[in-house]
Amino acid sequence: MSPRGSRSINYSASPLLASKTPVWRSKFIVAALALAFAGLGARAAYVQVFGNDFFQRQGEVRFARTLELPANRGRVLDRNGLILATSVVAQSLWAIPEDVDKADPKLRTLARLLGQPLSELKKKLANEDKTFVWVQRQVDEPVAKEIAALGIKGIYQTREYKRQYPEGEAAAHVVGFTNVEDRGQEGVELAFNKQLSGRNGSRRVIKDRLGRVVEDVRDVVPPVDGPDLQLSIDSKVQYFAYQKLRDAVLSHKAKAGSVVVLDTQTGEVLALANYPSYDPNRRGKLSGEQLRNRVLTDSFEPGSTMKPFIAALALDKGLVRPETQIQTAPGRIMIGGSSIGDSHPHGILTVNEIIQKSSNVGTVKMAMQMHPREMWEIFAQAGFGQKPQVPFPGAVSGRLRPYKTWRPIEQATMSYGYGLSTSLFQLAQAYTIFARDGELIPVTLLRAEMPATGVRVFSEKNAIAVRKMLGMATSPGGTATKAQTMGYSVGGKTGTAHKQEGKGYAARKYRSFFVGLAPVEAPRIVVAVMVDEPSNGQYFGGLVAAPVFSETVQQTLRILGVQPDMNVMPQIVTEIVEESF
């Protein structure tokens, strides 16, 4: 019996406690719990053992990143080791848009430092669904430091490399430039992109949602910097040639101009310049006119500069000698019903004088004694109609039609440079034949230590004879007296050609050019100059292009240390002999 005052509990008073629970229900609950634990165990086994690779990859996708460690692009140097292109460290700005306070007044300062409107900056930061956006690539180091000092939340910096070009527009068409990804786009930067790029390294890391590195998960693969590239270009010669070309284009109110300088001993390109040009350090508003490397990409009818090849071939075939006399009166000749004439009649001329005075009639009379195949073979051996063996993109081959299609009038006009086309680079290389005593030498843009080995085109004796004719062309009575250079003997040939427009020729549009060598007795350089559409009253090659040749030759030979071979100043000639074209 319970103690006094105690209260007994009657279990039967509660229907819920009094009801008898079925045995199957408790067993079901236990079984369900056991099954749930078994499922969890199976899932754990799948995640940890059987499907581990899949889940590992998914985790890496979300948090693991491979950071590229950029290689430093190799420098581009001139022949003397002076820098033409180099890479400097530049910080690039990126952001996590959702972390940036769009009302932060410091964003206005940021936009000012970046040189962009505030509205444009906010537009980049507008999409908050992104976790990464570029704000601006390759910011100069002083500006990057000012931006870092602002301490704007959500704005971060990463290190990249920016290309710089110390020679600016003078060497732009040689060196070219890279894009923001440091890949070559023009010139040597494009032609040797793979060599200069080196090999990027990598670093495998785990990042948090803010982009901060938590830990490294793999050994760092260090980058391999690109090797330096040494060109054949002499930056002093390059700058001077560009400067004189620019002055000529501007003074003659021309459309454009080009100049190329070759070393006849090694085949090295000492200078290659065009105007208009551009500054590769500032490429905001570039046009196709500025980017065109006209020395290699523009082809034109070479005009009278082809006459020395006809004279050399006629000498080689035994058809004439330098002193052979040819009647050019009355200054015109009929070929297949078409008339070919000189600028004015000359009468009887020797072969020497035909080249000196640039007689079309005399040249045609020599050419028509040859078989078309003979002319075609010589032109082809000189490199016409073939793409130059240089790595520049866009180099043209020019045009040299098969000789079987030539009509008599076409054979005649080709002898003085009409009916075929060439680039200025091809023309300069072809004239190495006369500089190297009858051998055509290969050309190179890279620094060369050994003399170039040439391929014989003309006999040594006849090549030297034609070289003397080229010297006469720059002497009194010739078409290029303005090519004379103080202290050095020079030889060369003028050219003035009507510009083609559609199927015909423009009446008052010309290309003026001059190609020559110096010194005459032992040539060290070949220089070719072209001025496109001079429109200030003068258009003959001897008046427009020859002075650029003269100044470039004088400066180049001095830089190369070539001793003067003349003790007298160039003769001042007031009368200019007009060339036939």
C-alpha positions, 0 to 999 in steps of 0.5 A: 500500500502506498504511503499516506498522501502519495498518489498512485498512477493509473496507466489505464487512465490514458487511452494512448498508453493503454493501447497495445502497440503492434509488433510490426510497427516497431520492426518497420521503424527499426528496418527503415532506420537501418535502411536509411543508414545503409543508404547513407553508407552506400552513398558515402562509399560511392562518393569516397571510393567509386565516384571519387574522381568525378567529385574530385573534378567537380570540386576542382572546377569550383575552387581549383584554378590553374594560374598561368605564369607568363613568360617574358617575351624576348627582346628584339635588338638591332645589329649593334645590340640596341633595343628595338622592342622590349617587355616591361611589367604592367599591372592589369585591373580586374574586378568582382562586380558584386563586391564593388560599391557602385556609389563609392566616390573613389570610382570617379578617381579610378575612371580618371586615372584610367582615362575612361568615362565614369559611365563606361567604368560602371557599365563594366561593373554592372553585371553582378552575376559575373565573378571576374571582369577586366577593368583595364589591361596593362596599366602603367606602373605609376598609375597602378600604384595610385589605383592600389592606394585608393583601396577600392573594395572588389578591384584587384590587380594582376601582373602582366607584360607590356611591349615597348618600342624605343625607336617608335615610328622609324622602325615600326614596319620592321618590328611591328607590334603585339596585341594585349595578349602579347602575341605578334600582330605585324612585322618581326613580332608576328614573323618570329612570334613563336621564337620570341614568346618562350613558354609560359609556366603554371601554378595549380592553386585552390581559391576562395570565392574572392579569388584569394589563393588558399593553397598550392595543390601542385608544384609550380612549373616555372616559365621559360623566357623567350630568347632575344632576337638580333636583327640585321637592322642598324637603328642609326641607318634606319632612323636616318633613312626614315627621316629623309624619306619622310621629308621627301614625301612631305616636300613633294606632297606625295601620297607615300614613300619607301626606302630599303638599304642592303649590305652587299657583303652579307645580304643583310637588310640595314634599313627598311622604312615607309611613310606614312608610318605609326607609333607602335607604342600608341595604336589607338587610331591606326589605318591601313595606309599606316600599317602597310609595309610598302617595301614588300607589299606594294608592287609597281611597274619598275620602268627604266630601272630594268634597262641595265638588265637588258644591257647586261644580257645583250653583252652576255649574248655577244650582241653588243659591246659597251662602245657599240653604237645604236641609232636612236633617231628620230627618237621613235620606233614602231613595234607591231603598229605601236610607237615607242619614243624617247623624251627627246631624240638623241641620235646615235648612242653607244650602249653606255650612253643608252643607259646613261641617258635612259633611251627607250629606243636604244633599249628596245633595239637591243631587246628585240634581237633576243628571244623572249625566253632569254629575257624571261629567264634573266628576269626570273633569275634576278628574282622578279615574279618570285616571292622574296625569301624573307619571313615578313607577312604579306610580301608580294611576288610581283608579276612576270608572265610566261614568255610564250604569251608575250607579243612583240610589243610586250617584249619591247615594253618589258625591256624598259619596265612596263608589262611586269611588276615588282616590289621595291624590295625585289628591285633592291635585291636584283641590283645586288647582281651589279654590286656583286659582279654578276651574282644575286645574293640572298637577303636576310633580316637577321644578323649575319656574320659570314659573307653571303654566297650568291648565284651567278646571273651575268659574267663578272666582266659584263656586270662590271661594265654595266656598273660603270654605265650606272655610274655614268647615269649619275654623272653630268649628262645622266638622268640622276646627277642629284644622286651624287654623294659627297666623298663617295662615287655612286651609280644607279638608275632612275625610274618614273612610271605612270600609275595604273588605274583599272586597265589603263594609266593615270594621266598625271599620277606617277611613281618616282624611284631610284635604285643604286649602289656605292661606292662604284668600284667596290659597292658596299650597299644598295639603296632603293627609294620610291615616292608614290604620287609626288604632286608638287610640280616634280615627278622624275625619279632623278629629281624626287627619289635620287636626293633621298638616295644621295643623303642615305648613302652618305650617312650609311657609308659613314656609319659603316666606316667605309672610306671615301673614294672621292676627294672632290665634291659632287659636281653641281649640274643645273640642267637635268636630263629627262628620262624616258618612261 
